[in-house]
């Protein structure tokens, strides 16, 4: 697409700058449509503009942008002629004032007559203290309007070094890598990061971990002269909003959009400036920005690239930051960090500050007793969600967060009831309504289509293919799905990507065969949750999400889990470098299903014992997460109880958690081969049968 202003003459490009359009749009008001007619814009376009925008200034802005695109060589005289026909001499006067100001020599040299650097800095600080002192708490899907006081109730987030890259953008992989890194990291003090003079700071973290909390806390600290004392101006820019202005062609115009009530035509190049970019992974043209060799016709990409010449801080999902940092090969003054969420003290402080007194003990007990709740509590999004769900139920229900699939289902249904259905009906009553089932299946179908196409955003036309009577029903989906408006129209995206993955799993379970699921490589990240949906427990809310498609026969569901686990078992191998990870993934899927050792499962297990040398194997090592150990324990309990003998137990860790000690003792009861990669001291070794081989590797350790 050609740039918006490329067809204008040089003098007209100056006149019709972004600043001009924004200021004039504010003045036109409700007469925007009349002006559009005098500028020969068709009624159909005006209808679309009217429908896609809610405020008069937004409608005027879209109308003027459309006129500039349609007209081969628009001039100021044409605009004034249209205003004369409308008998709006007041608007002509405003046009003259704006253009006169734009051509003022004192502005072209860098300053507005009434604003010097110190005054502008003071106004920015006042703005941040007023608007970012409180932030909407991270509720399910970021929609509930409860405020968190960042100045007085901010819960410290754990910051760690992020030198090791992660290039896989699959959501479940990102989650697993996060849980693995949780097991071992050295926190970096806040002061070491934000009180130093560093030109480039890159901040990564999984969805919902608290990146935006941290950035806004930085804005408040700068406003209170606690950090960045040598920085004159700090500008905070969200990529979700930047996406709306893809035709902005310079930094000044971009700032005029975000800070139009503060900034009036100045040149930031002469100031000490720091830019904060939030949500890099949500930028529509992320690939073009992170790959400068790619050709891109959207001016906004060049604007963000230009920001790299200033001091800047960029935050985004782990995979996005890892890809983006490759453009800084020659930058020595750069720091890359990752947000790990809350540590144990942070979780305790959050509960203390944000849960009412009568519910605190219930919340604390649930977070202590549930392995999943304990593992995910460090992520603010999940912790906030769990606190709300537990507080509402007022009882300890271990089944609510027994598996990762249970956690997602509870968050999904909680949000459905509170923010979509908007009543206090019980979940079983809501799910008795067929229209609610249809609604859920539609949401899940959209998520599935996006996931298999590896898309995060989708257009209005794509949305229409999913929803009948789109114009009437579009608003019903907002909450799970967000609408983002741009110069060229609207696009849509899921409000939270982890929920999108869960929804895709629900659709796959309800509408696809096990064969279709296993042959679709894009669904690999969903397999454990798809198995989790096969959980037959009547004490789990999952039962309300597995009967959304009447055409799927009960016979298919009865063999569903077996078919998936059977296919997974056939991919197990002892020869691959990743053999233990293959076994771990099988254990995860089995754990999520909460299945017992049925005859069908036993047949899968026995086939592996016959076909693979050594049979089933368990590993305990430094990189293993608390969640993965829970999955191993679940499988081993059934396996040993069934009288079967493990093939291999591998231990490469010298300090074990209670959960790992239980796993080691349980495995040692009945195992053929044991390998200790480090000397270890433990109690409870009670072999039931003789161990065939015992290896203890001591060559790496000095024995005194």
N, C-alpha and C positions, 0 to 999 in steps of 0.2 A: 504494500500500500504506500502511496506517495505521502510525503510529509505534508502536514496541514498548510504550512506557509510557503512551500517551495515555489508556488506559482505566483506569489505576490511580488510586486516591485519592491525595491529596497525600502523606499519611504513608507509604503503602505504596510510592509512587514512590521515596521516600528510602530505604526499607528494601531494595527490590529494585534497587538501583543496580548499575551495571556492576562497581564495586569489590566489592560484596557477592557477586555471582554468581561472579566470578573467585576470590575467597578461599574461598568455600564449595565451589566445584568442586574446588579443590585438596585439601580435607579429605574429600570423599565417597569418593574412590578407587574401588575395584572394585565397591562397592555401588551405583553409580549406576543400574544397571538395576533393582535391587530397589526403590530409591526411586522410580524412574519408574513402576513398576507401582502402588505405593501412591498415587501422584499421578494415577492413572487415565490414563496415557499408553498408547496401544495398542501391542501387540507389533510391529505392522508399522512403526510409527514408531521404536520402539527398535531394530529390526533395521537400519533405514536409518542411524540414528545410529551403531550399532556398526560398520557397514561403512565409513562415510564418515570415521571418525576412528580414529586409531591409539592414542592415549594415553588413560588413564582420566580425567584432568582435562578433556581436550577432550570426551570423551563426556558427562561430567557437565555441562559447560558447555552443550553442545547440548541435552541433555535438559531442563535448567532453563529455557533460552530457549524451548524448545517448550512447556513447561508454562505459562509466562507468556503466550504467544500464544494458547493454547487456552482458558485460563481467563478468563472474563469479568471476574472481580474477585478475583484471587488474594490471599490473606492470609498473614501470618506464622504464624497459628494452624494453617492447613491444612498448611503445611510441617512444623511441629512435631508435629502429629498423626501424619503419615506417619512421621516419625522415631521416635515412640513405638511405633508398630506394629512397626517394625523392631528395637525395643529398642536404639536407638542414642542413649542419653542423652548420650554424649560429643559427638555432633554437635549436639544441642540446646544443649549448653553453648557450643559454638563459635559457633552462631547468635547466642546471647545476647551473646557477647563482641564479635562483629562489629557487631551493631546498636548495642551500647552505645558502641563506639568511633566509629561513624558519627555518633552524636548528641552526641558529646563537644563541649562548648563551646569548648575550646581549638583543635579542628580547624576548627570553623565560622569562627573568626576568622582562620584562614589557616595555622597551624603545627601540625605534629605535635609532641608533647611532647618527643621526642628528636631532632628534626631541625630545625636552623636553616639559613639559606641557605648559609652557608659550608661546613657539613658535607655538605649535599646536593650542592653544587657539587663538592666533593672526591670524593664517591662517584661522580658522573657521570664525572669525569675519569679516575678509576681504572678504571671500566667500559670507557670508550672505549679507553684504553691497552691493556687486557687483550684486548679483543675485536676491535679494528680495527687493531692493530699490523700484522697480516698480513691480506691479502685474497686470496680465490681469484682466480688469474690469469685474464684474459679468454681462455679457451680456446674452441674451436669450440662455440658454443651455451652458453657460460658454465658448463660442467658439470665440466670436469676439475679435480681437487682440488689443483693445484699452487699453492703459496702465494707471494705477492709480499710482500716486506718493505717496507711503505710508509714506515717510519721511516728506513731506510738505503739502499734501492734504488729509491726513487720516481723515476720519469722525469718531468721537468717537462713539463707540457702547455702548448701555445700558447693564450693567451687573447686574444681580439680583441673590439672593439666590435661590437655586434649591432643597430645602429640600423635597418638596412634590414629591413623585414618580409618574411616568406615565408609565405603563407597556404595554399600547396598541400601537402596531406598525402600525395600520391602518393610512394611510397618512392623510385622512380628519379629523380623530380624533385628530391627532397631531396638525393640523392647528387650529381646534376649541379650543383646550386647550391653544394654543399660544394666540389666540385672547382674550380668557377669562382672561388669566394672564396679558394681556396688560392693562386691566381695572384698575388694582390695584397692584402696586409693588413699592418697595423702592430700587432705584439704589445703587449699591456698587461702590465706587470710584476705578478706575484702580489701584491706588497706594496701596489700601488695599489688593488687590489680588496678584499683581506681584512684589511688593517691599518687601514682607515678605518672611521669610524662611519657606516654607511649603513643606513637602515631597511629597504630592500627591494633584494634582489639577485636577478635572474632569469638563470638560466644555461641556454643551449640548446646542442644538439649532435646530430649524427646518431647513429643506433644504433651502439653499440660504440666511441664516440669517447673514452670515459674519464671521463664525468661523475661516476659513482659513485666512481672513484678519487679525483677531486679533492675531492669532498665528505668522504670519509673522511679524506683528508689534512688537511682543515680541522679535523675533529674532533680529530685527534691534535695539531695545532698549538695549538688552543685548550686542550687538556688539558695541554700543556707551557707554557702562558702566553706563547705567541708571537704570537697574534692575539686580537682581540676581548677585550681586557683589561678592558673595562668591562661585559662581559656576564657575569652571574652564573650563568645556566643555559642550556645548549644541548641541545635535544632533536632527535634525528634520527629521522624517520618515513618509512618506505618505502610508497609507494602500493599496491604489491602486497599488503602486509600490511594496510594500512588497508581495502582492499576486503573483507576478511573480517569487518569489524565495522561494517556499514552502519547498524546501529541504535544505535550509541553516540551520545549526545545532548549531551555536553559535553567540553571539553578535558581536564578532570581524569580522567574515566573512560578517555579514550583513552590518556593517559599511564600510567594504572594497568595497561593491557594491555601496553604496550611496555616499561615499566620497573617491573613489579610487585615485583621484588626490591629496588628502590631507593626507590621512592616510596610513601608511605603517607598518603593523604588530606591534601592541602594545596591551597592556593589560589594559583595561579601569578600572579594578577593583581598581587600586591604585590611580585613579584620582577622583576629585570632579566632578561628571557628572550628567547632567539632560537630560532626553529624552523627546521629544515632539512627540506624536503619533497623527496624523491627519486622520480623517475619519474612526473611529472605526467601524461604522455600515457597512462599505464597506469591512471589512476584511472577507475573504472567510470562515474562520473557527472561526467566532465570537462566535457561540454557544459553541464550544469546549473550547475556551479561557475563557469564562465567567462561564463555568461549569467545574471546574477542575476534578470533579469525572468522567467525560466522557473520555473514552479512545480515543486517537487520534494518528495516525501514522505519522502525518506530523511534521517534526522537527521544522518548523517555529513557531508553537504554543508554544513550549517550550521556544523558544527564546524570544517571547513577554512576556511570563510568567516570565522569568528571569529578564526582564526589571523592573518588579515590585519591585525588590530588590534595585533599585536605585531611586533617586528623579525622578519623572516623571509627565508629564502633558498629559492628554488624552482628545481628543475632538471627538464628534460624535453626531448623531441624538439623540433626547430626550429619545426615548425608549431604545436605545442601552446603553446610559450612565446609565440609571436607572437600567437596568439589570446588567451591569458590576459592579456597585458600591456595589453590594451585596457581592462581594468577599473580601471587605475591612472591615469586621465586627469588627476586632480587631485593626483597624488603627485609632488612635486619632488625628494624624497630617494630616488631610485631609480636603479639601475644595471642595464643589460641587456647581457650579454656572451655570446659564443659560444666553445665549445671547438673548436679546430681540430686537436687531436691533436698528434702529434709533429712538430717541425721536423727538419731533417737531423741535427742533433746529437742530438736526442731518439731518432731511429731508431737511430743508431749506439750510443748509450748503452744502449738496450733490448737490442740484439743482444749487446753486451758483457756485460750483467748477467744475461741469461736464456737464452743459448745456450751449450751446453758447448763447450769449447775446440776439440775435434776437428771440430766442425761449423761454426764461425764463418765460415771462408773461403768455404765452399759457400753459406751463407746470404747473405753480403755480395755474392758474385758474382752470384747469382740476382736479388737486389734491384736490382743495378746494371744488369743486362742486360735485364730484362723491363720494358717500359713500364707494364704494368698493375701489376706489383708495386711499381714506383717510385711510381706515382700513389696507390696505396691503402695504402702502408706507414705513412702518418701516422695511420691509424685503428688504435688498439690492437687491436681485435677481429681485423682482417684481418692485421696484422703478427704477432700471436701465432699465428694459424692458419697463416700461411705459414711461419713459423719452425719449427713442429712438423712440417709436411708436408715441407719441404725437409730437415730434420734426419733424418727417418725414411727418406727416399729415398737420402740421402747422395750424390746426383748432381745435376748442373746439368741441368735439363730445361726448356728455354725454353717448351715446349708446355704445361707445367703452368699457367702464368699468361699465356698468349699473349693471351687475351681476357678480358673481364669474366666471360663465361659459363664459361670455363675455371676461373677463380678460384673461383666459386661451386660448380661441380661438384666440384672438388678438396676444398673444405671440407666439402661435403655427404657425399661418399663417405668421407672421412677419419673424420668423426664416426660414420657408419654402421658402419664397421669397428671403431673403437675403443670405442664406447660403446653400440651397439645389438647388433651381431653378437657383439662381444667375443671375437674371435680374431685370429690373425695370418695368416689366409688372404690370398692376393693378391686384388685387386679382381675380376679375371676369374673366379676360382674362386667368389667370393661371388655373382657375377651369373650363373653357370651354374645356380644354384638358382632354380627358378620361384617358390618361396614368397617369396624375397627380392625378386624383381621385383614380385610382387603387393603386398608390404608397402610398397615405395617408391611404387607407383602409388596406394595407399590414402592415404598421407601427402600425396601431391601433389594428390589429389582434394579432400581437406579444405582444403588451402591455396587451391586454385582457388575453391571455393565461398565461402570467407571473403573472398577478394579481390574477386570480382565483386559480393558483397553489401556491400562496404566495411565488413567487421567485423573486429575484432581479437580479440575473445573470443567463445566459444560455450558453450552450455549442455550439460548431460549428455544431454538429450533430442536435441539436435542432433548430438552426438557419436554417439549410438546409431544415427542414420540412416546414418552412414558405415561403421560397423563391425559386422559380424555377430558373434554371441556376445559382445556387449559386455562382460559381466561377466568373461568368461574372458580377453579380449584387451586390456582397457583398459590394463593396465600395459605392454604391448609398445610403446606409442606414446610413453611418457614418455622424455624426452630431447629429441626434436624438439618435443614438446608438453608443457606443464606443467599440472598440476592445482592449482587454487587453491580452498581450502575457505572457505566463508562460513557465517553463521548459517542461511541459507536453503538451503544445499546447496553443490554444487561447480560451478565453471565452469572452462573450459580456454582456453589461449592458446598460440601458438607461442612457443618460448623466444627466438627471434630473428626479427625481422620481415623482415630482408633475405633470410634463408633461406626464409621463407614465400613471398616473391615469386618466388624461383627455383623453388621447388616448384610453384607455380601455373603457371609457364612450362613446366615439364616435362610437367605434365598436359595443358596446351593443345596442345603439340606432338604428344603421343602420342594424343590422343583427339578433337581438333577438326579440322575442315577449315580451310583458309586463309580461306574465306569467313566461317565462324563467328568466327574470330579477328579479322578485320578489321572486322567489323560490331559487335563488342563493345567499346564505348568504354572499359570498365574494364580491358581488356587492353592498352591503348596503352602503358602503362608497362612492359609485359613484351615488347614487340615485338622489341627488339634482342636480348634473351636467347633468344626463340623462334627468331629467325634464327640465333643462335649455336649452337643445338642442331642445326641442319642442317649443321654443319661435318662434312665427310665424312672428315676425317683419321683414319687408323688409329693415329696417335700421340697421340691425345687420349682422356682418360677419358670424354669426352662420348658416345662410341660405346656405352657401357653404359647410357645413360639414354634412348636414342631408340627402343628396340625393346621397350618395356614392354607394348604393346598389340598382340597378334597380329592383331586384326581390322582394323588399319589397313594397307591394301595398299601394297606397294612402289611402285606406280604413283603413288599419291597423294603419297608422300614425294619422288619424283623431280621433281615440279613445285611442291612446297611453297614453296621459297624464291622461285622465280620468281613465283609468284602473289602473295606478300606484297610483294616489291619492285615488282612491276608496279602493285599498288594504291597503294603509297606514292608512286611516281613520278607517278601521276595526280593526287595532291594537291599536287604542287609548283606554285608560282606565283611570278611575279616582281612581282606587284602588291601582295602582302600586305606589311605592315610586318615580318613575321617570315620573309621569304622565305629569308634565309640560314640561319636555324635549321631550316627545312624541309629544305634541302639537307643540312645537317649531320646531321640525324637519318637521312636515307637513307644517308649515308656510314657512320654508326655501325652501322646494321643490316648493311650490306655487309661492313664490317670484322669484326663479330662472326661472320658466316657463314664467313669465311676462304675465300670463293669466288673463283674466277678469272673472267675475262671469257669466259664460255661464250657460245654463239650466242644463247641466250635472254636473257642479261644485255645483250649487245650490242644486241639489238633494243629493249630498254627504253631504253638510253642514246641510241640514234639517234632514237627517237620523241620524246624530250625535246628533242633538238637541232632537230628539225623543227618542233615545236609551240610551244616557248617562245622568246621573243625573247632572243637571246644565248646560249641553251643552258646548259650546266653552269657552275657558278661556285664559286670558292673564296675564303674570307675568312681573313685573319690579323689578329687584334685583341687588345687587352689582356684581354678577358674570356674568351678561348679557352683551354681547359684542355690540359694535356699529352696527356691521353687523346684529346680531340677532334682534336688535331693529328695524332696517330698514325692516327686513322681517315681523315682527309683524305689523308695521305700514301699510305695503302694504296690508296685509290680512284684517286688521281692516277697512281700508278705504272702500274697496269693501263691507265688511260685514255690516257696519253701513249704507252705502248708499243704500243698498238693503232693508233697513227697518227692519233688524233682530236685535234681542236683545242679547248682550253677556251674558253668564252665570255668569262668575266670572272675577273680576279684583283683582289681588293680588299685593300689593306694599310693598317691603321690602328694602326701600332705602330712605334716607332723603335728599340727594343732587342730583337733577336730571339734566341731560343734556337737551339741547333744544329739541333733538329728543325724549327723554323720556317724557318731559313735553307735547309735542304734542300728544304722544301716550296716556298718561293719560287723557288728556282733551278729545281726540277723543272717548276713551272708555267710559268716564263718561257720555257722551250724552245719551247712551242707554245700561244700564247694570243692571242686577238683584242684584248681590251680590258683595260687595266690602270689602276687608280686607286690613287694614293698620297695618303692623307689627311694625311700629314706628310712633310716632307723626310727622307730616309733615305740612309745610306751603306752600300753592301754590294758584295761581289765575287761573280763567278760568273754574271753576266747573259749568257746565251748564246741569244738567240732563234734558233730554227730557221727560222721564217718571219717575215715582217714583222708588227709589231703594228699593228693598225688604228687604235686610239686609245690615247693615253697621257695621263692626267690627273695632275697633281701640284698639290695644293692647298696654297698657302703663305700664304694670307691670315691664318691664325690665328697665324702665327709671325713673330717679328721677325728680319729678315735683316740682319746687320751685315757 
